[in-house]
Amino acid sequence: MALKTISARGQMNAGMSIEVECGNHRLIMDQPKHAAGQDLGPTPLEAILAAVAGCFGTIGRFIAHQQKIELRGMQFEIEADYDPAGLLGRDPSVRPGFQELRVKVDIDADLSREAKQAMLEQIEQRCPVADNLAHGTRLVSELV
C-alpha cells in the first residue's frame, strides 16, 4: 500500500496560545494561567495524551469490527511524567519529553480478562500514535 501524507498548519496567537489547523478542524493549545497562558485549550503535552486516547479508541473500534466483537465502550486514564527543567532549558542534561506514559483501559465487551488483554495488546501494536511515542519517528525541521 502506498504511503499517505497528512499535514497540519499552525501559528502563534496572543499570549502563549498556538492555533493549529488539522484537516477541517482547528485546535487551540495554550498554557495554564499560572504559566503565562490564557488556558484556552490543552497544553501540547496534554494534547499528546488526548491523541493516545483517541487512537486507542479508534483502533479498538477497528479491531472489534474486524473480529466481530460487540464493543460497548472503552474508557481511558492516561498519565505521563516529565521534568519541566528540560523543556524550560534549566538543565540541558534533562530530557524534555515524557519519562513514562501509563495508559489504563477499561474495555466494555463480553470477553474474558485474557481476551481483553489480548485486544489491548493489539490496540497498542496497531496504534500509530503509540508507535510514534514508543519507537520514535525521524523529525526533520527546516527554516523557511
N, CA and C of each residue as an Amber inpcrd file, in Angstrom:
protein
   432
   0.8450000  -1.1730000   0.0000000   0.0000000   0.0000000   0.0000000
   0.8970000   1.2440000   0.0000000   0.5050000   2.2600000  -0.7090000
   1.2740000   3.4960000  -0.8180000   1.1890000   4.3040000   0.4750000
   2.2300000   5.0780000   0.7270000   2.2290000   5.9520000   1.8920000
   1.1650000   7.0330000   1.7410000   0.6120000   7.4430000   2.8530000
  -0.3610000   8.5200000   2.8800000   0.2580000   9.6500000   3.6940000
   0.1180000  10.8590000   3.2310000   0.6650000  12.0190000   3.9310000
  -0.4750000  12.8230000   4.5320000  -0.3240000  13.1910000   5.7880000
  -1.2650000  14.1090000   6.4270000  -0.4890000  15.3660000   6.7880000
  -1.1940000  16.4570000   7.0490000  -0.4940000  17.6970000   7.3480000
  -1.2930000  18.5350000   8.3320000  -0.6000000  19.4820000   8.9110000
  -1.2050000  20.4580000   9.8070000  -0.4680000  21.7720000   9.6050000
  -1.1450000  22.8700000   9.8650000  -0.5290000  24.1970000   9.7710000
  -0.8250000  24.9280000  11.0670000   0.1740000  25.5800000  11.6220000
  -0.0360000  26.2620000  12.8850000   0.6030000  27.6220000  12.9320000
   0.1620000  28.4070000  13.9140000   0.7290000  29.7310000  14.1260000
   0.5530000  30.1400000  15.5810000   1.4420000  31.0260000  16.0090000
   1.3210000  31.5940000  17.3470000   0.2010000  32.6220000  17.3350000
  -0.5940000  32.6280000  18.3920000  -1.6150000  33.6510000  18.5970000
  -1.2200000  34.4670000  19.8160000  -2.1400000  35.2260000  20.3570000
  -1.8520000  36.0800000  21.5090000  -1.3860000  35.2590000  22.7060000
  -0.5130000  35.8470000  23.4830000  -0.0180000  35.1820000  24.6890000
   0.7620000  33.9370000  24.3460000   0.4050000  32.8370000  24.9910000
   1.0870000  31.5540000  24.7890000   0.2940000  30.6070000  23.8950000
  -0.8230000  31.0660000  23.3290000  -1.6760000  30.1580000  22.5650000
  -1.1130000  29.8880000  21.1660000  -1.3760000  28.6780000  20.7050000
  -0.9810000  28.2210000  19.3820000  -2.2360000  27.6810000  18.7080000
  -2.4910000  28.1000000  17.4880000  -3.6410000  27.6130000  16.7310000
  -3.1310000  26.7150000  15.6150000  -3.7100000  25.5250000  15.5170000
  -3.2910000  24.5660000  14.5020000  -4.5160000  24.1150000  13.7140000
  -4.3870000  24.1470000  12.3920000  -5.4220000  23.6140000  11.5180000
  -5.0180000  22.2020000  11.1320000  -5.8950000  21.2460000  11.4180000
  -5.6720000  19.8310000  11.1100000  -6.8460000  19.3760000  10.2580000
  -6.6280000  19.1800000   8.9750000  -7.7440000  18.8240000   8.1060000
  -8.7850000  19.9250000   8.1400000 -10.0270000  19.5760000   8.4530000
 -11.1100000  20.5590000   8.5280000 -11.3260000  21.0830000   9.9440000
 -10.3610000  20.8660000  10.8270000 -10.5500000  21.2020000  12.2330000
  -9.5010000  22.1910000  12.7110000  -9.8260000  22.8480000  13.8110000
  -8.9370000  23.8160000  14.4150000  -8.7020000  23.4130000  15.8650000
  -7.4510000  23.4100000  16.2670000  -7.0830000  23.0550000  17.6300000
  -6.3260000  24.2260000  18.2380000  -6.7580000  24.6490000  19.4070000
  -6.0500000  25.6930000  20.1440000  -5.3360000  25.0200000  21.3070000
  -4.0370000  25.2340000  21.3760000  -3.2510000  24.7690000  22.5180000
  -2.7630000  26.0010000  23.2530000  -2.6830000  25.8990000  24.5510000
  -2.3050000  27.0520000  25.3650000  -1.6140000  26.5490000  26.6220000
  -1.2620000  27.4570000  27.4630000  -0.6880000  27.1450000  28.7640000
  -1.6760000  27.5890000  29.8370000  -1.6010000  26.9850000  31.0120000
  -2.4810000  27.4260000  32.1020000  -2.1700000  28.8760000  32.4870000
  -3.1070000  29.5040000  33.1550000  -2.9310000  30.9020000  33.5640000
  -1.6980000  31.0800000  34.4460000  -1.4030000  30.1000000  35.3110000
  -0.2320000  30.2260000  36.1890000   1.0870000  30.0990000  35.4270000
   1.0140000  29.7510000  34.1280000   2.2160000  29.6240000  33.3000000
   2.1710000  30.6350000  32.1510000   1.5650000  31.7930000  32.3870000
   1.5020000  32.9140000  31.4460000   0.5460000  32.6810000  30.2760000
  -0.2740000  31.6400000  30.3460000  -1.2430000  31.3890000  29.2900000
  -2.6130000  31.9260000  29.6540000  -3.5700000  31.6660000  28.7600000
  -4.9620000  32.0490000  28.9940000  -5.8420000  30.8360000  29.2280000
  -5.2460000  29.6360000  29.2020000  -5.9670000  28.3750000  29.4100000
  -7.0830000  28.1840000  28.3810000  -6.7850000  28.5250000  27.1170000
  -7.7760000  28.4220000  26.0380000  -7.9050000  27.0080000  25.4870000
  -6.9860000  26.1310000  25.8590000  -7.0070000  24.7610000  25.3580000
  -5.9610000  23.9490000  26.0890000  -5.8240000  22.6980000  25.7230000
  -4.8310000  21.8500000  26.3840000  -3.4130000  22.3090000  26.0300000
  -2.4700000  21.9410000  26.8770000  -1.0710000  22.1680000  26.5320000
  -0.6870000  21.1690000  25.4430000   0.4040000  21.3970000  24.7240000
   0.8190000  20.4080000  23.7320000   1.0330000  19.0240000  24.3400000
   1.5650000  18.9500000  25.5570000   1.7640000  17.6420000  26.1890000
   0.4280000  16.9740000  26.5040000  -0.5530000  17.7640000  26.9540000
  -1.8840000  17.1980000  27.2000000  -2.5290000  16.7360000  25.8950000
  -2.2530000  17.4410000  24.8030000  -2.7860000  17.0390000  23.5010000
  -2.2320000  15.6740000  23.0810000  -0.9870000  15.3820000  23.4680000
  -0.4300000  14.0540000  23.1870000  -1.2230000  12.9870000  23.9320000
  -1.5440000  13.2290000  25.2020000  -2.3340000  12.2610000  25.9740000
  -3.7040000  12.0700000  25.3280000  -4.3150000  13.1670000  24.8910000
  -5.6160000  13.0680000  24.2180000  -5.4910000  12.2700000  22.9240000
  -4.3970000  12.4590000  22.1940000  -4.1900000  11.7220000  20.9440000
  -4.0470000  10.2270000  21.2100000  -3.3920000   9.8610000  22.3000000
  -3.2690000   8.4360000  22.6530000  -4.6550000   7.8540000  22.9210000
  -5.4740000   8.5590000  23.7110000  -6.8340000   8.0750000  23.9920000
  -7.6410000   7.9520000  22.7070000  -7.5670000   8.9620000  21.8500000
  -8.3100000   8.9220000  20.5970000  -7.8740000   7.7830000  19.6960000
  -6.5690000   7.5490000  19.6470000  -6.0450000   6.4740000  18.8020000
  -6.4250000   5.1060000  19.3660000  -6.2740000   4.9130000  20.6740000
  -6.6470000   3.6310000  21.2800000  -8.1210000   3.3350000  21.0150000
  -8.9840000   4.3470000  21.1760000 -10.4130000   4.1400000  20.9470000
 -10.7210000   3.8170000  19.5000000 -10.0890000   4.5260000  18.5810000
 -10.3260000   4.2910000  17.1590000  -9.8560000   2.9020000  16.7440000
  -8.6350000   2.5470000  17.1420000  -8.1060000   1.2300000  16.7850000
  -8.9230000   0.1370000  17.4740000  -9.3800000   0.3800000  18.7030000
 -10.2480000  -0.5780000  19.3940000 -11.5160000  -0.8510000  18.6050000
 -12.0950000   0.2000000  18.0450000 -13.3000000   0.0300000  17.2140000
 -12.9890000  -0.7630000  15.9520000 -11.8460000  -0.4540000  15.3050000
 -11.4610000  -1.2100000  14.1070000 -11.3350000  -2.6940000  14.4210000
 -10.6240000  -3.0080000  15.4960000 -10.3900000  -4.4090000  15.8690000
 -11.7070000  -5.0930000  16.1980000 -12.5530000  -4.4220000  16.9750000
 -13.8520000  -5.0110000  17.3300000 -14.6680000  -5.3100000  16.0800000
 -14.6710000  -4.3860000  15.1480000 -15.4140000  -4.6070000  13.8980000
 -14.8180000  -5.7860000  13.1260000 -13.4930000  -5.8210000  12.9990000
 -12.8350000  -6.8790000  12.2300000 -13.0280000  -8.2540000  12.8610000
 -13.0750000  -8.2910000  14.2010000 -13.1970000  -9.5660000  14.8960000
 -14.6270000  -9.8610000  15.3350000 -15.5530000  -9.0090000  14.9020000
 -16.9770000  -9.1720000  15.2180000 -17.2280000  -9.2540000  16.7340000
 -16.5980000  -8.3370000  17.4540000 -16.7710000  -8.2120000  18.8980000
 -17.7410000  -7.0640000  19.1440000 -18.7260000  -7.2910000  19.9930000
 -19.6310000  -6.2040000  20.3570000 -18.9340000  -5.3580000  21.4220000
 -18.3620000  -4.2630000  20.9810000 -17.6500000  -3.3500000  21.8720000
 -18.6210000  -2.2520000  22.2880000 -19.0290000  -2.2900000  23.5540000
 -19.9920000  -1.3020000  24.0410000 -19.3140000   0.0100000  24.4010000
 -18.0370000  -0.0470000  24.7240000 -17.3350000   1.1830000  25.0720000
 -15.9440000   0.9050000  25.6010000 -15.1780000   1.9520000  25.6900000
 -13.8420000   1.9070000  26.2790000 -13.6510000   3.1960000  27.0640000
 -12.9600000   3.0720000  28.1760000 -12.6010000   4.2490000  28.9670000
 -11.0960000   4.2370000  29.1780000 -10.5080000   5.4430000  29.2440000
  -9.0630000   5.5720000  29.3230000  -8.6640000   6.4940000  30.4670000
  -7.6230000   6.1320000  31.1680000  -6.9560000   7.0040000  32.1320000
  -5.4930000   7.0240000  31.7150000  -4.9860000   8.2090000  31.4180000
  -3.6310000   8.3200000  30.8920000  -2.8470000   9.3130000  31.7350000
  -1.6560000   8.9100000  32.1250000  -0.7460000   9.7600000  32.8830000
   0.6290000   9.6890000  32.2400000   1.3730000  10.7790000  32.3510000
   2.7460000  10.7910000  31.8650000   3.5750000  11.6900000  32.7710000
   4.8360000  11.3400000  32.9350000   5.7440000  12.1040000  33.7780000
   6.7980000  12.7900000  32.9190000   7.0870000  14.0400000  33.2440000
   8.1720000  14.7570000  32.5780000   8.8060000  15.7110000  33.5800000
  10.0170000  16.1120000  33.3120000  10.7400000  17.0440000  34.1700000
  10.7510000  18.4040000  33.4780000  10.0470000  19.4140000  34.0150000
   9.9860000  20.7280000  33.3700000  11.3590000  21.3890000  33.1870000
  12.3510000  20.9840000  33.9560000  13.6890000  21.5880000  33.8160000
  14.2450000  21.3780000  32.4100000  13.8510000  20.2970000  31.7350000
  14.3180000  20.0460000  30.3810000  13.7170000  20.9960000  29.3720000
  12.3970000  21.1230000  29.3540000  11.7570000  21.9680000  28.3520000
  11.9510000  23.4550000  28.6290000  12.1950000  23.8240000  29.8860000
  12.4450000  25.2220000  30.2150000  13.9000000  25.6210000  30.0020000
  14.7470000  24.6530000  29.6430000  16.1520000  24.9450000  29.3900000
  16.9810000  25.1470000  30.6350000  16.4610000  24.7660000  31.7710000
  17.1950000  24.9420000  33.0360000  18.2970000  23.9170000  33.2230000
  18.1220000  22.7470000  32.6330000  19.1150000  21.6850000  32.7680000
  19.1930000  20.9340000  31.4400000  20.2390000  21.1970000  30.6550000
  20.3350000  20.5580000  29.3430000  20.5440000  19.0470000  29.4020000
  20.8580000  18.5190000  30.5710000  21.0290000  17.0650000  30.6820000
  19.7010000  16.3440000  30.9100000  18.6360000  17.1100000  31.1210000
  17.3160000  16.5260000  31.3820000  16.5330000  16.4390000  30.0840000
  16.0170000  15.2730000  29.8040000  15.1790000  15.0640000  28.6200000
  13.8860000  15.8810000  28.7600000  13.4840000  16.6360000  27.7200000
  12.2730000  17.4430000  27.8360000  10.9790000  16.6520000  27.6780000
  11.0540000  15.4600000  27.1200000   9.8480000  14.6730000  26.8650000
   9.4290000  13.8270000  28.0480000   8.4160000  13.0100000  27.8020000
   7.8960000  12.1270000  28.8330000   8.9250000  11.0870000  29.2340000
   8.9910000  10.8070000  30.5070000   9.8260000   9.7220000  31.0200000
   9.0820000   8.4000000  30.9380000   7.7750000   8.4730000  31.1650000
   6.9280000   7.2820000  31.0920000   5.5040000   7.7240000  30.8140000
   4.8000000   6.9180000  30.0460000   3.3970000   7.1640000  29.7500000
   2.6280000   5.9180000  30.1640000   1.6370000   6.0980000  31.0340000
   0.8470000   4.9800000  31.5530000  -0.6000000   5.1090000  31.0660000
  -1.1110000   4.0310000  30.4910000  -2.4680000   4.0200000  29.9550000
  -3.2440000   2.8960000  30.6330000  -4.3280000   3.2500000  31.2960000
  -5.2410000   2.2590000  31.8660000  -6.4890000   2.2590000  30.9940000
  -6.8920000   1.0690000  30.5810000  -8.0150000   0.9400000  29.6550000
  -9.0540000  -0.0150000  30.2430000 -10.3030000   0.4140000  30.2200000
 -11.4230000  -0.4380000  30.6120000 -12.1970000  -0.7470000  29.3380000
 -12.2650000  -2.0170000  28.9810000 -12.9580000  -2.4470000  27.7580000
 -14.2960000  -3.0490000  28.1540000 -15.3820000  -2.4670000  27.6650000
 -16.7250000  -2.9670000  27.9500000 -17.1620000  -3.8630000  26.7880000
 -16.9240000  -5.1580000  26.9470000 -17.3000000  -6.1600000  25.9390000
 -17.4070000  -7.5020000  26.6430000 -18.1620000  -8.3990000  26.0570000
 -18.3170000  -9.7390000  26.6260000 -17.1080000 -10.5920000  26.2610000
 -15.9920000 -10.2870000  26.9020000 -14.7320000 -11.0010000  26.6930000
 -14.1360000 -11.3470000  28.0460000 -13.3880000 -12.4270000  28.0950000
 -12.6630000 -12.7620000  29.3240000 -11.5630000 -11.7180000  29.5510000
 -11.0250000 -11.6910000  30.7400000  -9.9220000 -10.7700000  31.0420000
  -8.7430000 -11.0260000  30.0960000  -8.4670000 -12.2950000  29.8160000
  -7.3700000 -12.6450000  28.9130000  -7.6250000 -12.1290000  27.5030000
  -8.8670000 -12.2520000  27.0350000  -9.2160000 -11.7740000  25.6980000
  -9.1470000 -10.2430000  25.6330000  -9.5600000  -9.5750000  26.7130000
  -9.4400000  -8.1140000  26.7570000  -7.9720000  -7.7010000  26.7340000
  -7.1340000  -8.4250000  27.4630000  -5.7040000  -8.1240000  27.4670000
  -5.1080000  -8.3160000  26.0700000  -5.5130000  -9.3680000  25.3880000
  -5.0350000  -9.6110000  24.0270000  -5.4910000  -8.4870000  23.0980000
  -6.7240000  -8.0270000  23.2700000  -7.2310000  -6.9290000  22.4490000
  -6.4410000  -5.6520000  22.7280000  -6.1610000  -5.3770000  23.9990000
  -5.3800000  -4.2020000  24.3600000  -3.9840000  -4.2630000  23.7330000
  -3.3800000  -5.4190000  23.7320000  -2.0580000  -5.5720000  23.1170000
  -2.1200000  -5.3160000  21.6140000  -3.2010000  -5.7610000  20.9660000
  -3.3750000  -5.4900000  19.5320000  -3.5620000  -3.9930000  19.2890000
  -4.3390000  -3.3560000  20.1640000  -4.5580000  -1.9130000  20.0380000
  -3.2220000  -1.1800000  20.1270000  -2.4470000  -1.5040000  21.1460000
  -1.1570000  -0.8340000  21.3270000  -0.2450000  -1.0810000  20.1230000
  -0.2590000  -2.2820000  19.6050000   0.5940000  -2.6310000  18.4680000
   0.1930000  -1.8810000  17.1950000  -1.1100000  -1.6450000  17.0060000
  -1.5980000  -1.0370000  15.7680000  -1.8040000   0.4720000  15.8560000
  -1.7410000   1.0560000  17.0360000  -1.9740000   2.4980000  17.2110000
  -0.7590000   3.2920000  16.7080000  -0.9200000   4.1110000  15.6610000
   0.2210000   4.8650000  15.1570000   0.7540000   5.8980000  16.1490000
  -0.1050000   6.4520000  16.9990000   0.3740000   7.4110000  17.9990000
   1.2820000   6.6920000  18.9930000   0.8500000   5.5360000  19.4770000
   1.6900000   4.7600000  20.4000000   2.9920000   4.3540000  19.7240000
   2.9210000   3.9680000  18.4510000   4.1210000   3.5860000  17.7170000
   5.1040000   4.7490000  17.6370000   4.6040000   5.9420000  17.3300000
   5.4810000   7.1150000  17.2640000   6.1350000   7.4100000  18.6040000
   5.3850000   7.2480000  19.6810000   5.9340000   7.5190000  21.0100000
   6.9200000   6.4430000  21.4450000   6.5950000   5.1950000  21.1830000
   7.4290000   4.0900000  21.6560000   8.6830000   3.8880000  20.8090000
   8.5890000   4.1360000  19.5180000   9.7030000   3.8130000  18.6320000
  10.3570000   5.0220000  17.9870000   9.7960000   6.1600000  18.2030000
  10.3760000   7.3670000  17.6220000  10.1410000   7.4520000  16.1240000
  10.1270000   8.6370000  15.6430000   9.9740000   8.9130000  14.2290000
  10.9990000   9.9790000  13.8790000  11.6490000   9.8020000  12.7640000
  12.6510000  10.7940000  12.3540000  11.9610000  12.1360000  12.2140000
  12.5210000  13.1600000  12.8540000  11.9940000  14.5250000  12.8030000
  12.9330000  15.3540000  11.9410000  12.3650000  16.0010000  10.9350000
  13.1470000  16.8350000  10.0300000  12.5860000  18.2510000  10.1400000
  13.3480000  19.1600000  10.7180000  12.9350000  20.5600000  10.8490000
  13.7610000  21.4010000   9.8860000  13.1360000  22.3900000   9.2670000
  13.8890000  23.2840000   8.3920000  13.3570000  24.6890000   8.5110000
  14.2200000  25.6390000   8.4020000  13.8600000  27.0540000   8.4390000
  13.4300000  27.4680000   7.0460000  12.2920000  28.1680000   6.9530000
  11.8210000  28.6340000   5.6330000  11.8860000  30.1440000   5.5430000
